[in-house]
Amino acid sequence: MDVKYNPLRHVADPSLQGYFMIVLFTMWSAAFGFIATYHLGWLGYDMVTSIVVHLSILIPILVTNAVFIDAERDGEQWLVDWKEEKSRKLLPKNGSKSKNLVRWNPDSEA
């Protein structure tokens, strides 16, 4: 998976691109590991196992599709909205956080 070619290229923040890629990689590795275990014969065949094996392919496909569609849908607007919401949560309840800040000038105090 290369960010140059998949829809995660619309996410402007490279750290979030990397995060989504790692999450999708881990999910797909676990799914293929389970399927390989099944096909190597380490699990007995029954209806429940068959359903779980099929779901272990369908669920990652749905999650990957949802992540890609969401990345394409708004481009980077969702990232801007998320950062604004995050910064609002960090603000103190009593108003602006610049009220209690003092600019330190090391040249005049040294």
ABEGO torsion letter per residue (X at the ends): XBAAABAAAABABAAAAAAAAAAAAAAAAAAAAAAAAAAAGABBBBAAAAAAAAAAAAAAAAAAAAAAAAAAAAEAAAAAAAAAAAAAAABBAAEBAAAABBBBBAAAAX
